[in-house]
Amino acid sequence: MRKKVVLVTVLLVGILFLNCFVLAGSIDNGEILQNSPRSDIKSSECSQPIFTFTGPTKGLLRENLEFCAFLLDFEGKEFYLYLDWGDGDIEEWIGPYLANEEIIKSHVWNDSGTYTIQATADYDGSLFNVTWNVTILNPNPLFTFTGPIKVIEGYTYEYTVYVEPNPYFDEYRIRVDWIPDMLIWEYPEDEKAFHTGVNGTIKYRWSHWLYSWAFDVEAWVKDNYSLKDTLTVHVVKHPTEFRIYGWKNYNIEVINNRITPITFDVDFSMDWMAEHYDMKIGPFPVEALDEFTVTYDYKWEEHNIYFTKYDITTSEGDTFTRHGITIFGYNIYFPSSPTPPYVIIREMFRIWLENWLSEPFWLIKFIGMLLLSPFF
């Protein structure tokens, strides 16, 4: 009997010693933070509480997920709970709750992704922190196909594909119908696959044989046509486009179709009988996939007729030439050079009709000056 009493005593002392040794060491699922904002710290060396916060590591979008908060302590006092759900929703110091009882809390996430939950227990002035990660998946994942919508023939462009994390697959391949019902390619071009939640990149070179047109490029996940996206791409033939217009001044519009910025200069010349004038303006900057318009007012002598020429040159070596006539301070531009007489008459009437409300007698003045010009 005496041996049994001694054995029981030794076991009790061993358990007490082991309990003090474990609790005095580091706690894997929480740590004590001093200087609690709520009250003074009161804890004994061998009876520190253990706080845990557990729950699912994965869930679906807009699904109600439950998590369990539990604080183990021999005294069984009340504690308060602070929850940061990682999506901007915070529950501040809710409670009080009793120690040694499971506290069930639930939350719903409206966006897919991985969230870190910060759970803090305030127990008798001591703070215990625990973090928990949960990944929210979209049962109807979003697929996007993005990239340049204005491209030049003969140039290669990059496009980006993306599929949200979802409960169905982690890897995927896509198919792209670059020209409707004519050219379908599969990506990646090797045997690998894209991964959900990460942007994938593909490249495509728009061929020289294409005419300038707008194509509805459709991309979809292979074997899952419900996940698709469409991008309208406008294919142009020239890296740079030019336009000159204006009635009493001239406007030079340069459209940069490149994905890099450029600059351009304008060489302007005009002739009247034996007189010749030259003028150069620029350079002017044009951002990538943008346009820039130069408006210039020139003080013309209204009784003269000038033959004008505009030479535009870009930093990339693109050139454009346009001819015209300035009559009584009014500009007429011709689409080609040399210009047939019927084109001159057609352009003259077109400009007059466009401006007849402000200048109703311009055509009469022009015809009169034209008839009298041989005598000047």
PyMOL commands that set and color helices and strands:
alter all, ss='L'
color gray80, all
select helices_A, chain A and resi 2-24+341-355+362-375
alter helices_A, ss='H'
color red, helices_A
select strands_A, chain A and resi 32-33+50-54+58-60+65-72+78-84+90-98+103-107+113-123+126-137+143-146+150-152+156-163+171-172+174-179+183-187+194-195+200-205+213-221+224-236+240-245+250-256+262-272+275-286+290-296+305-314+319-327+330-334
alter strands_A, ss='S'
color yellow, strands_A
deselect
rebuild
show_as cartoon
